Amino acid sequence: MADTANKYPENATGKYYVDNQCIDCDLCRETAPENFKRNDDGGYSVVYKQPGTPEEEARCKEAKEGCPVEAIGDNGA
């Protein structure tokens, strides 16, 4: 389960975030490309834009549920 204490600082402020468990599998970036991007220097994903539409919210939720290492959280601030 993702932990806000371990979230990457590059995440956009808001509900969704990626923490340091990310294995750079690309699932979230494929599922919600409007919201997730890769940090090329670190080799992990971050939320660069919080969802702004119901469709984006649904895709972010799908990415969270599909994350193989549970690195995506939805209790950020």
PDB file with SEQRES, HELIX, SHEET and CRYST1 records, atoms N, CA, C and O in Angstrom:
SEQRES   1 A   77  MET ALA ASP THR ALA ASN LYS TYR PRO GLU ASN ALA THR          
SEQRES   2 A   77  GLY LYS TYR TYR VAL ASP ASN GLN CYS ILE ASP CYS ASP          
SEQRES   3 A   77  LEU CYS ARG GLU THR ALA PRO GLU ASN PHE LYS ARG ASN          
SEQRES   4 A   77  ASP ASP GLY GLY TYR SER VAL VAL TYR LYS GLN PRO GLY          
SEQRES   5 A   77  THR PRO GLU GLU GLU ALA ARG CYS LYS GLU ALA LYS GLU          
SEQRES   6 A   77  GLY CYS PRO VAL GLU ALA ILE GLY ASP ASN GLY ALA              
HELIX    1 AA1 THR A    4  ASN A    6  5                                   3    
HELIX    2 AA2 LEU A   27  THR A   31  1                                   5    
HELIX    3 AA3 PRO A   54  GLY A   66  1                                  13    
SHEET    1 AA1 2 TYR A  17  VAL A  18  0                                        
SHEET    2 AA1 2 ILE A  72  GLY A  73 -1                                        
SHEET    1 AA2 2 PHE A  36  ASN A  39  0                                        
SHEET    2 AA2 2 TYR A  44  VAL A  47 -1                                        
CRYST1    1.000    1.000    1.000  90.00  90.00  90.00 P 1           1          
ATOM      1  N   MET A   1       0.844  -1.182   0.000  1.00  0.00           N  
ATOM      2  CA  MET A   1       0.000   0.000   0.000  1.00  0.00           C  
ATOM      3  C   MET A   1       0.885   1.239   0.000  1.00  0.00           C  
ATOM      4  O   MET A   1       1.848   1.320   0.763  1.00  0.00           O  
ATOM      5  N   ALA A   2       0.563   2.189  -0.843  1.00  0.00           N  
ATOM      6  CA  ALA A   2       1.345   3.419  -0.951  1.00  0.00           C  
ATOM      7  C   ALA A   2       1.307   4.193   0.366  1.00  0.00           C  
ATOM      8  O   ALA A   2       0.321   4.163   1.102  1.00  0.00           O  
ATOM      9  N   ASP A   3       2.404   4.881   0.636  1.00  0.00           N  
ATOM     10  CA  ASP A   3       2.553   5.615   1.894  1.00  0.00           C  
ATOM     11  C   ASP A   3       2.910   7.064   1.585  1.00  0.00           C  
ATOM     12  O   ASP A   3       3.904   7.331   0.910  1.00  0.00           O  
ATOM     13  N   THR A   4       2.101   7.998   2.078  1.00  0.00           N  
ATOM     14  CA  THR A   4       2.357   9.419   1.815  1.00  0.00           C  
ATOM     15  C   THR A   4       3.723   9.852   2.333  1.00  0.00           C  
ATOM     16  O   THR A   4       4.316  10.785   1.792  1.00  0.00           O  
ATOM     17  N   ALA A   5       4.232   9.194   3.367  1.00  0.00           N  
ATOM     18  CA  ALA A   5       5.551   9.546   3.913  1.00  0.00           C  
ATOM     19  C   ALA A   5       6.670   9.232   2.926  1.00  0.00           C  
ATOM     20  O   ALA A   5       7.762   9.791   3.021  1.00  0.00           O  
ATOM     21  N   ASN A   6       6.393   8.331   1.971  1.00  0.00           N  
ATOM     22  CA  ASN A   6       7.411   7.917   1.005  1.00  0.00           C  
ATOM     23  C   ASN A   6       7.112   8.378  -0.414  1.00  0.00           C  
ATOM     24  O   ASN A   6       7.724   7.886  -1.362  1.00  0.00           O  
ATOM     25  N   LYS A   7       6.171   9.324  -0.579  1.00  0.00           N  
ATOM     26  CA  LYS A   7       5.839   9.748  -1.935  1.00  0.00           C  
ATOM     27  C   LYS A   7       6.955  10.628  -2.508  1.00  0.00           C  
ATOM     28  O   LYS A   7       7.642  11.349  -1.785  1.00  0.00           O  
ATOM     29  N   TYR A   8       7.106  10.542  -3.818  1.00  0.00           N  
ATOM     30  CA  TYR A   8       8.122  11.332  -4.497  1.00  0.00           C  
ATOM     31  C   TYR A   8       7.736  12.814  -4.470  1.00  0.00           C  
ATOM     32  O   TYR A   8       6.568  13.152  -4.661  1.00  0.00           O  
ATOM     33  N   PRO A   9       8.700  13.687  -4.236  1.00  0.00           N  
ATOM     34  CA  PRO A   9       8.394  15.121  -4.155  1.00  0.00           C  
ATOM     35  C   PRO A   9       7.922  15.725  -5.471  1.00  0.00           C  
ATOM     36  O   PRO A   9       7.306  16.791  -5.470  1.00  0.00           O  
ATOM     37  N   GLU A  10       8.198  15.064  -6.595  1.00  0.00           N  
ATOM     38  CA  GLU A  10       7.774  15.588  -7.897  1.00  0.00           C  
ATOM     39  C   GLU A  10       6.283  15.431  -8.157  1.00  0.00           C  
ATOM     40  O   GLU A  10       5.764  16.015  -9.108  1.00  0.00           O  
ATOM     41  N   ASN A  11       5.585  14.655  -7.334  1.00  0.00           N  
ATOM     42  CA  ASN A  11       4.144  14.488  -7.525  1.00  0.00           C  
ATOM     43  C   ASN A  11       3.432  15.827  -7.404  1.00  0.00           C  
ATOM     44  O   ASN A  11       3.760  16.649  -6.549  1.00  0.00           O  
ATOM     45  N   ALA A  12       2.445  16.030  -8.283  1.00  0.00           N  
ATOM     46  CA  ALA A  12       1.600  17.221  -8.175  1.00  0.00           C  
ATOM     47  C   ALA A  12       0.810  17.136  -6.870  1.00  0.00           C  
ATOM     48  O   ALA A  12       0.369  16.057  -6.474  1.00  0.00           O  
ATOM     49  N   THR A  13       0.639  18.254  -6.219  1.00  0.00           N  
ATOM     50  CA  THR A  13      -0.113  18.294  -4.970  1.00  0.00           C  
ATOM     51  C   THR A  13      -1.553  17.860  -5.212  1.00  0.00           C  
ATOM     52  O   THR A  13      -2.203  18.322  -6.150  1.00  0.00           O  
ATOM     53  N   GLY A  14      -2.037  16.980  -4.370  1.00  0.00           N  
ATOM     54  CA  GLY A  14      -3.416  16.525  -4.495  1.00  0.00           C  
ATOM     55  C   GLY A  14      -3.591  15.095  -4.044  1.00  0.00           C  
ATOM     56  O   GLY A  14      -2.731  14.520  -3.377  1.00  0.00           O  
ATOM     57  N   LYS A  15      -4.708  14.543  -4.417  1.00  0.00           N  
ATOM     58  CA  LYS A  15      -5.156  13.224  -3.958  1.00  0.00           C  
ATOM     59  C   LYS A  15      -4.211  12.090  -4.364  1.00  0.00           C  
ATOM     60  O   LYS A  15      -3.815  11.285  -3.522  1.00  0.00           O  
ATOM     61  N   TYR A  16      -3.850  12.024  -5.643  1.00  0.00           N  
ATOM     62  CA  TYR A  16      -3.051  10.903  -6.146  1.00  0.00           C  
ATOM     63  C   TYR A  16      -1.561  11.196  -6.059  1.00  0.00           C  
ATOM     64  O   TYR A  16      -1.130  12.340  -6.207  1.00  0.00           O  
ATOM     65  N   TYR A  17      -0.778  10.144  -5.816  1.00  0.00           N  
ATOM     66  CA  TYR A  17       0.679  10.258  -5.763  1.00  0.00           C  
ATOM     67  C   TYR A  17       1.298   8.889  -6.011  1.00  0.00           C  
ATOM     68  O   TYR A  17       0.621   7.864  -5.938  1.00  0.00           O  
ATOM     69  N   VAL A  18       2.590   8.888  -6.302  1.00  0.00           N  
ATOM     70  CA  VAL A  18       3.369   7.659  -6.450  1.00  0.00           C  
ATOM     71  C   VAL A  18       4.455   7.695  -5.379  1.00  0.00           C  
ATOM     72  O   VAL A  18       5.088   8.727  -5.156  1.00  0.00           O  
ATOM     73  N   ASP A  19       4.663   6.552  -4.718  1.00  0.00           N  
ATOM     74  CA  ASP A  19       5.706   6.512  -3.693  1.00  0.00           C  
ATOM     75  C   ASP A  19       6.917   5.710  -4.172  1.00  0.00           C  
ATOM     76  O   ASP A  19       6.972   5.271  -5.320  1.00  0.00           O  
ATOM     77  N   ASN A  20       7.874   5.529  -3.281  1.00  0.00           N  
ATOM     78  CA  ASN A  20       9.158   4.940  -3.658  1.00  0.00           C  
ATOM     79  C   ASN A  20       9.126   3.436  -3.896  1.00  0.00           C  
ATOM     80  O   ASN A  20      10.181   2.824  -4.062  1.00  0.00           O  
ATOM     81  N   GLN A  21       7.952   2.827  -3.916  1.00  0.00           N  
ATOM     82  CA  GLN A  21       7.838   1.414  -4.270  1.00  0.00           C  
ATOM     83  C   GLN A  21       7.760   1.205  -5.785  1.00  0.00           C  
ATOM     84  O   GLN A  21       7.821   0.069  -6.256  1.00  0.00           O  
ATOM     85  N   CYS A  22       7.626   2.288  -6.546  1.00  0.00           N  
ATOM     86  CA  CYS A  22       7.444   2.208  -7.999  1.00  0.00           C  
ATOM     87  C   CYS A  22       8.592   1.439  -8.657  1.00  0.00           C  
ATOM     88  O   CYS A  22       9.765   1.676  -8.370  1.00  0.00           O  
ATOM     89  N   ILE A  23       8.220   0.507  -9.552  1.00  0.00           N  
ATOM     90  CA  ILE A  23       9.210  -0.295 -10.268  1.00  0.00           C  
ATOM     91  C   ILE A  23       9.291   0.100 -11.747  1.00  0.00           C  
ATOM     92  O   ILE A  23       9.901  -0.615 -12.542  1.00  0.00           O  
ATOM     93  N   ASP A  24       8.690   1.220 -12.119  1.00  0.00           N  
ATOM     94  CA  ASP A  24       8.774   1.750 -13.481  1.00  0.00           C  
ATOM     95  C   ASP A  24       8.210   0.776 -14.513  1.00  0.00           C  
ATOM     96  O   ASP A  24       8.800   0.581 -15.576  1.00  0.00           O  
ATOM     97  N   CYS A  25       7.064   0.163 -14.197  1.00  0.00           N  
ATOM     98  CA  CYS A  25       6.483  -0.839 -15.096  1.00  0.00           C  
ATOM     99  C   CYS A  25       5.717  -0.217 -16.259  1.00  0.00           C  
ATOM    100  O   CYS A  25       5.438  -0.904 -17.241  1.00  0.00           O  
ATOM    101  N   ASP A  26       5.371   1.060 -16.173  1.00  0.00           N  
ATOM    102  CA  ASP A  26       4.691   1.807 -17.230  1.00  0.00           C  
ATOM    103  C   ASP A  26       3.173   1.640 -17.243  1.00  0.00           C  
ATOM    104  O   ASP A  26       2.509   2.273 -18.063  1.00  0.00           O  
ATOM    105  N   LEU A  27       2.601   0.819 -16.372  1.00  0.00           N  
ATOM    106  CA  LEU A  27       1.160   0.592 -16.391  1.00  0.00           C  
ATOM    107  C   LEU A  27       0.381   1.892 -16.172  1.00  0.00           C  
ATOM    108  O   LEU A  27      -0.574   2.166 -16.899  1.00  0.00           O  
ATOM    109  N   CYS A  28       0.769   2.679 -15.199  1.00  0.00           N  
ATOM    110  CA  CYS A  28       0.017   3.907 -14.917  1.00  0.00           C  
ATOM    111  C   CYS A  28       0.131   4.909 -16.062  1.00  0.00           C  
ATOM    112  O   CYS A  28      -0.830   5.611 -16.377  1.00  0.00           O  
ATOM    113  N   ARG A  29       1.299   4.973 -16.680  1.00  0.00           N  
ATOM    114  CA  ARG A  29       1.488   5.909 -17.790  1.00  0.00           C  
ATOM    115  C   ARG A  29       0.687   5.486 -19.011  1.00  0.00           C  
ATOM    116  O   ARG A  29       0.245   6.337 -19.784  1.00  0.00           O  
ATOM    117  N   GLU A  30       0.495   4.188 -19.197  1.00  0.00           N  
ATOM    118  CA  GLU A  30      -0.333   3.698 -20.298  1.00  0.00           C  
ATOM    119  C   GLU A  30      -1.816   3.874 -19.989  1.00  0.00           C  
ATOM    120  O   GLU A  30      -2.608   4.173 -20.882  1.00  0.00           O  
ATOM    121  N   THR A  31      -2.191   3.688 -18.722  1.00  0.00           N  
ATOM    122  CA  THR A  31      -3.596   3.762 -18.323  1.00  0.00           C  
ATOM    123  C   THR A  31      -4.090   5.204 -18.246  1.00  0.00           C  
ATOM    124  O   THR A  31      -5.197   5.508 -18.691  1.00  0.00           O  
ATOM    125  N   ALA A  32      -3.277   6.085 -17.686  1.00  0.00           N  
ATOM    126  CA  ALA A  32      -3.673   7.485 -17.490  1.00  0.00           C  
ATOM    127  C   ALA A  32      -2.549   8.421 -17.917  1.00  0.00           C  
ATOM    128  O   ALA A  32      -1.951   9.091 -17.075  1.00  0.00           O  
ATOM    129  N   PRO A  33      -2.254   8.476 -19.216  1.00  0.00           N  
ATOM    130  CA  PRO A  33      -1.126   9.291 -19.684  1.00  0.00           C  
ATOM    131  C   PRO A  33      -1.307  10.791 -19.457  1.00  0.00           C  
ATOM    132  O   PRO A  33      -0.333  11.544 -19.473  1.00  0.00           O  
ATOM    133  N   GLU A  34      -2.542  11.220 -19.247  1.00  0.00           N  
ATOM    134  CA  GLU A  34      -2.792  12.638 -18.980  1.00  0.00           C  
ATOM    135  C   GLU A  34      -2.338  13.028 -17.572  1.00  0.00           C  
ATOM    136  O   GLU A  34      -2.194  14.213 -17.271  1.00  0.00           O  
ATOM    137  N   ASN A  35      -2.115  12.035 -16.712  1.00  0.00           N  
ATOM    138  CA  ASN A  35      -1.856  12.307 -15.305  1.00  0.00           C  
ATOM    139  C   ASN A  35      -0.514  11.787 -14.787  1.00  0.00           C  
ATOM    140  O   ASN A  35       0.031  12.329 -13.825  1.00  0.00           O  
ATOM    141  N   PHE A  36       0.015  10.748 -15.414  1.00  0.00           N  
ATOM    142  CA  PHE A  36       1.276  10.159 -14.947  1.00  0.00           C  
ATOM    143  C   PHE A  36       2.364  10.369 -15.986  1.00  0.00           C  
ATOM    144  O   PHE A  36       2.104  10.310 -17.188  1.00  0.00           O  
ATOM    145  N   LYS A  37       3.573  10.611 -15.525  1.00  0.00           N  
ATOM    146  CA  LYS A  37       4.716  10.673 -16.429  1.00  0.00           C  
ATOM    147  C   LYS A  37       5.919  10.034 -15.753  1.00  0.00           C  
ATOM    148  O   LYS A  37       5.921   9.800 -14.544  1.00  0.00           O  
ATOM    149  N   ARG A  38       6.927   9.760 -16.545  1.00  0.00           N  
ATOM    150  CA  ARG A  38       8.142   9.104 -16.045  1.00  0.00           C  
ATOM    151  C   ARG A  38       9.171  10.140 -15.632  1.00  0.00           C  
ATOM    152  O   ARG A  38       9.390  11.127 -16.335  1.00  0.00           O  
ATOM    153  N   ASN A  39       9.798   9.913 -14.497  1.00  0.00           N  
ATOM    154  CA  ASN A  39      10.977  10.675 -14.109  1.00  0.00           C  
ATOM    155  C   ASN A  39      12.154   9.916 -14.715  1.00  0.00           C  
ATOM    156  O   ASN A  39      12.557   8.874 -14.198  1.00  0.00           O  
ATOM    157  N   ASP A  40      12.701  10.436 -15.803  1.00  0.00           N  
ATOM    158  CA  ASP A  40      13.752   9.724 -16.531  1.00  0.00           C  
ATOM    159  C   ASP A  40      15.036   9.594 -15.719  1.00  0.00           C  
ATOM    160  O   ASP A  40      15.758   8.607 -15.860  1.00  0.00           O  
ATOM    161  N   ASP A  41      15.325  10.566 -14.884  1.00  0.00           N  
ATOM    162  CA  ASP A  41      16.549  10.500 -14.078  1.00  0.00           C  
ATOM    163  C   ASP A  41      16.460   9.408 -13.019  1.00  0.00           C  
ATOM    164  O   ASP A  41      17.435   8.700 -12.766  1.00  0.00           O  
ATOM    165  N   GLY A  42      15.289   9.274 -12.402  1.00  0.00           N  
ATOM    166  CA  GLY A  42      15.136   8.313 -11.315  1.00  0.00           C  
ATOM    167  C   GLY A  42      14.584   6.966 -11.730  1.00  0.00           C  
ATOM    168  O   GLY A  42      14.722   5.984 -11.000  1.00  0.00           O  
ATOM    169  N   GLY A  43      13.953   6.908 -12.910  1.00  0.00           N  
ATOM    170  CA  GLY A  43      13.374   5.652 -13.379  1.00  0.00           C  
ATOM    171  C   GLY A  43      12.128   5.255 -12.617  1.00  0.00           C  
ATOM    172  O   GLY A  43      11.999   4.106 -12.192  1.00  0.00           O  
ATOM    173  N   TYR A  44      11.208   6.189 -12.437  1.00  0.00           N  
ATOM    174  CA  TYR A  44       9.944   5.911 -11.769  1.00  0.00           C  
ATOM    175  C   TYR A  44       8.889   6.867 -12.285  1.00  0.00           C  
ATOM    176  O   TYR A  44       9.205   7.858 -12.944  1.00  0.00           O  
ATOM    177  N   SER A  45       7.645   6.570 -11.987  1.00  0.00           N  
ATOM    178  CA  SER A  45       6.522   7.413 -12.402  1.00  0.00           C  
ATOM    179  C   SER A  45       6.139   8.383 -11.295  1.00  0.00           C  
ATOM    180  O   SER A  45       6.386   8.141 -10.114  1.00  0.00           O  
ATOM    181  N   VAL A  46       5.530   9.487 -11.711  1.00  0.00           N  
ATOM    182  CA  VAL A  46       4.960  10.460 -10.770  1.00  0.00           C  
ATOM    183  C   VAL A  46       3.647  10.974 -11.347  1.00  0.00           C  
ATOM    184  O   VAL A  46       3.403  10.880 -12.550  1.00  0.00           O  
ATOM    185  N   VAL A  47       2.815  11.511 -10.480  1.00  0.00           N  
ATOM    186  CA  VAL A  47       1.598  12.198 -10.913  1.00  0.00           C  
ATOM    187  C   VAL A  47       2.012  13.632 -11.245  1.00  0.00           C  
ATOM    188  O   VAL A  47       2.403  14.393 -10.360  1.00  0.00           O  
ATOM    189  N   TYR A  48       1.925  13.989 -12.513  1.00  0.00           N  
ATOM    190  CA  TYR A  48       2.303  15.354 -12.885  1.00  0.00           C  
ATOM    191  C   TYR A  48       1.099  16.270 -12.997  1.00  0.00           C  
ATOM    192  O   TYR A  48       1.244  17.492 -13.033  1.00  0.00           O  
ATOM    193  N   LYS A  49      -0.102  15.678 -13.053  1.00  0.00           N  
ATOM    194  CA  LYS A  49      -1.344  16.460 -13.099  1.00  0.00           C  
ATOM    195  C   LYS A  49      -2.428  15.652 -12.415  1.00  0.00           C  
ATOM    196  O   LYS A  49      -2.694  14.510 -12.789  1.00  0.00           O  
ATOM    197  N   GLN A  50      -3.046  16.243 -11.421  1.00  0.00           N  
ATOM    198  CA  GLN A  50      -4.164  15.593 -10.738  1.00  0.00           C  
ATOM    199  C   GLN A  50      -5.357  15.523 -11.689  1.00  0.00           C  
ATOM    200  O   GLN A  50      -5.502  16.387 -12.554  1.00  0.00           O  
ATOM    201  N   PRO A  51      -6.214  14.509 -11.545  1.00  0.00           N  
ATOM    202  CA  PRO A  51      -7.366  14.390 -12.447  1.00  0.00           C  
ATOM    203  C   PRO A  51      -8.289  15.593 -12.343  1.00  0.00           C  
ATOM    204  O   PRO A  51      -8.579  16.092 -11.256  1.00  0.00           O  
ATOM    205  N   GLY A  52      -8.741  16.042 -13.510  1.00  0.00           N  
ATOM    206  CA  GLY A  52      -9.613  17.211 -13.554  1.00  0.00           C  
ATOM    207  C   GLY A  52     -10.983  16.926 -14.120  1.00  0.00           C  
ATOM    208  O   GLY A  52     -11.847  17.802 -14.144  1.00  0.00           O  
ATOM    209  N   THR A  53     -11.187  15.689 -14.581  1.00  0.00           N  
ATOM    210  CA  THR A  53     -12.479  15.297 -15.137  1.00  0.00           C  
ATOM    211  C   THR A  53     -12.857  13.934 -14.553  1.00  0.00           C  
ATOM    212  O   THR A  53     -11.996  13.223 -14.034  1.00  0.00           O  
ATOM    213  N   PRO A  54     -14.126  13.570 -14.632  1.00  0.00           N  
ATOM    214  CA  PRO A  54     -14.521  12.234 -14.168  1.00  0.00           C  
ATOM    215  C   PRO A  54     -13.787  11.110 -14.918  1.00  0.00           C  
ATOM    216  O   PRO A  54     -13.490  10.063 -14.342  1.00  0.00           O  
ATOM    217  N   GLU A  55     -13.501  11.338 -16.196  1.00  0.00           N  
ATOM    218  CA  GLU A  55     -12.792  10.332 -16.982  1.00  0.00           C  
ATOM    219  C   GLU A  55     -11.358  10.163 -16.474  1.00  0.00           C  
ATOM    220  O   GLU A  55     -10.874   9.040 -16.332  1.00  0.00           O  
ATOM    221  N   GLU A  56     -10.686  11.275 -16.204  1.00  0.00           N  
ATOM    222  CA  GLU A  56      -9.324  11.208 -15.675  1.00  0.00           C  
ATOM    223  C   GLU A  56      -9.320  10.558 -14.292  1.00  0.00           C  
ATOM    224  O   GLU A  56      -8.431   9.767 -13.980  1.00  0.00           O  
ATOM    225  N   GLU A  57     -10.299  10.885 -13.475  1.00  0.00           N  
ATOM    226  CA  GLU A  57     -10.418  10.276 -12.148  1.00  0.00           C  
ATOM    227  C   GLU A  57     -10.556   8.760 -12.277  1.00  0.00           C  
ATOM    228  O   GLU A  57      -9.916   8.010 -11.541  1.00  0.00           O  
ATOM    229  N   ALA A  58     -11.392   8.313 -13.213  1.00  0.00           N  
ATOM    230  CA  ALA A  58     -11.604   6.879 -13.418  1.00  0.00           C  
ATOM    231  C   ALA A  58     -10.323   6.198 -13.879  1.00  0.00           C  
ATOM    232  O   ALA A  58     -10.019   5.089 -13.441  1.00  0.00           O  
ATOM    233  N   ARG A  59      -9.567   6.854 -14.764  1.00  0.00           N  
ATOM    234  CA  ARG A  59      -8.318   6.261 -15.244  1.00  0.00           C  
ATOM    235  C   ARG A  59      -7.258   6.229 -14.140  1.00  0.00           C  
ATOM    236  O   ARG A  59      -6.493   5.268 -14.057  1.00  0.00           O  
ATOM    237  N   CYS A  60      -7.199   7.242 -13.307  1.00  0.00           N  
ATOM    238  CA  CYS A  60      -6.251   7.242 -12.188  1.00  0.00           C  
ATOM    239  C   CYS A  60      -6.606   6.135 -11.192  1.00  0.00           C  
ATOM    240  O   CYS A  60      -5.726   5.455 -10.663  1.00  0.00           O  
ATOM    241  N   LYS A  61      -7.886   5.969 -10.950  1.00  0.00           N  
ATOM    242  CA  LYS A  61      -8.325   4.893 -10.055  1.00  0.00           C  
ATOM    243  C   LYS A  61      -7.964   3.535 -10.645  1.00  0.00           C  
ATOM    244  O   LYS A  61      -7.509   2.646  -9.925  1.00  0.00           O  
ATOM    245  N   GLU A  62      -8.163   3.373 -11.945  1.00  0.00           N  
ATOM    246  CA  GLU A  62      -7.804   2.126 -12.619  1.00  0.00           C  
ATOM    247  C   GLU A  62      -6.301   1.871 -12.523  1.00  0.00           C  
ATOM    248  O   GLU A  62      -5.877   0.739 -12.286  1.00  0.00           O  
ATOM    249  N   ALA A  63      -5.494   2.918 -12.705  1.00  0.00           N  
ATOM    250  CA  ALA A  63      -4.042   2.779 -12.590  1.00  0.00           C  
ATOM    251  C   ALA A  63      -3.653   2.376 -11.170  1.00  0.00           C  
ATOM    252  O   ALA A  63      -2.792   1.518 -10.979  1.00  0.00           O  
ATOM    253  N   LYS A  64      -4.282   2.990 -10.184  1.00  0.00           N  
ATOM    254  CA  LYS A  64      -3.994   2.650  -8.783  1.00  0.00           C  
ATOM    255  C   LYS A  64      -4.322   1.193  -8.509  1.00  0.00           C  
ATOM    256  O   LYS A  64      -3.524   0.473  -7.909  1.00  0.00           O  
ATOM    257  N   GLU A  65      -5.495   0.760  -8.948  1.00  0.00           N  
ATOM    258  CA  GLU A  65      -5.930  -0.613  -8.700  1.00  0.00           C  
ATOM    259  C   GLU A  65      -5.078  -1.635  -9.455  1.00  0.00           C  
ATOM    260  O   GLU A  65      -4.934  -2.773  -9.008  1.00  0.00           O  
ATOM    261  N   GLY A  66      -4.516  -1.234 -10.593  1.00  0.00           N  
ATOM    262  CA  GLY A  66      -3.717  -2.151 -11.393  1.00  0.00           C  
ATOM    263  C   GLY A  66      -2.245  -2.171 -11.046  1.00  0.00           C  
ATOM    264  O   GLY A  66      -1.519  -3.054 -11.502  1.00  0.00           O  
ATOM    265  N   CYS A  67      -1.787  -1.226 -10.255  1.00  0.00           N  
ATOM    266  CA  CYS A  67      -0.363  -1.131  -9.927  1.00  0.00           C  
ATOM    267  C   CYS A  67       0.108  -2.421  -9.254  1.00  0.00           C  
ATOM    268  O   CYS A  67      -0.417  -2.801  -8.207  1.00  0.00           O  
ATOM    269  N   PRO A  68       1.103  -3.100  -9.852  1.00  0.00           N  
ATOM    270  CA  PRO A  68       1.520  -4.402  -9.317  1.00  0.00           C  
ATOM    271  C   PRO A  68       2.213  -4.332  -7.963  1.00  0.00           C  
ATOM    272  O   PRO A  68       2.286  -5.341  -7.261  1.00  0.00           O  
ATOM    273  N   VAL A  69       2.721  -3.174  -7.583  1.00  0.00           N  
ATOM    274  CA  VAL A  69       3.420  -3.064  -6.289  1.00  0.00           C  
ATOM    275  C   VAL A  69       2.716  -2.087  -5.343  1.00  0.00           C  
ATOM    276  O   VAL A  69       3.263  -1.731  -4.298  1.00  0.00           O  
ATOM    277  N   GLU A  70       1.512  -1.656  -5.706  1.00  0.00           N  
ATOM    278  CA  GLU A  70       0.709  -0.745  -4.885  1.00  0.00           C  
ATOM    279  C   GLU A  70       1.473   0.536  -4.540  1.00  0.00           C  
ATOM    280  O   GLU A  70       1.452   0.990  -3.396  1.00  0.00           O  
ATOM    281  N   ALA A  71       2.141   1.111  -5.533  1.00  0.00           N  
ATOM    282  CA  ALA A  71       2.923   2.326  -5.337  1.00  0.00           C  
ATOM    283  C   ALA A  71       2.103   3.595  -5.542  1.00  0.00           C  
ATOM    284  O   ALA A  71       2.609   4.693  -5.308  1.00  0.00           O  
ATOM    285  N   ILE A  72       0.854   3.470  -5.973  1.00  0.00           N  
ATOM    286  CA  ILE A  72      -0.001   4.630  -6.206  1.00  0.00           C  
ATOM    287  C   ILE A  72      -0.974   4.775  -5.058  1.00  0.00           C  
ATOM    288  O   ILE A  72      -1.682   3.833  -4.703  1.00  0.00           O  
ATOM    289  N   GLY A  73      -1.003   5.966  -4.481  1.00  0.00           N  
ATOM    290  CA  GLY A  73      -1.926   6.247  -3.395  1.00  0.00           C  
ATOM    291  C   GLY A  73      -2.967   7.263  -3.797  1.00  0.00           C  
ATOM    292  O   GLY A  73      -2.766   8.029  -4.739  1.00  0.00           O  
ATOM    293  N   ASP A  74      -4.083   7.274  -3.086  1.00  0.00           N  
ATOM    294  CA  ASP A  74      -5.136   8.265  -3.359  1.00  0.00           C  
ATOM    295  C   ASP A  74      -5.577   8.973  -2.089  1.00  0.00           C  
ATOM    296  O   ASP A  74      -6.722   9.410  -1.973  1.00  0.00           O  
ATOM    297  N   ASN A  75      -4.661   9.082  -1.142  1.00  0.00           N  
ATOM    298  CA  ASN A  75      -4.966   9.790   0.100  1.00  0.00           C  
ATOM    299  C   ASN A  75      -3.967  10.915   0.349  1.00  0.00           C  
ATOM    300  O   ASN A  75      -3.707  11.282   1.495  1.00  0.00           O  
ATOM    301  N   GLY A  76      -3.417  11.451  -0.719  1.00  0.00           N  
ATOM    302  CA  GLY A  76      -2.454  12.549  -0.611  1.00  0.00           C  
ATOM    303  C   GLY A  76      -3.147  13.862  -0.355  1.00  0.00           C  
ATOM    304  O   GLY A  76      -4.374  13.957  -0.348  1.00  0.00           O  
ATOM    305  N   ALA A  77      -2.329  14.872  -0.145  1.00  0.00           N  
ATOM    306  CA  ALA A  77      -2.886  16.210   0.117  1.00  0.00           C  
ATOM    307  C   ALA A  77      -2.224  17.229  -0.769  1.00  0.00           C  
ATOM    308  O   ALA A  77      -2.553  18.413  -0.702  1.00  0.00           O  
TER     309      ALA A  77                                                      
END                                                                             
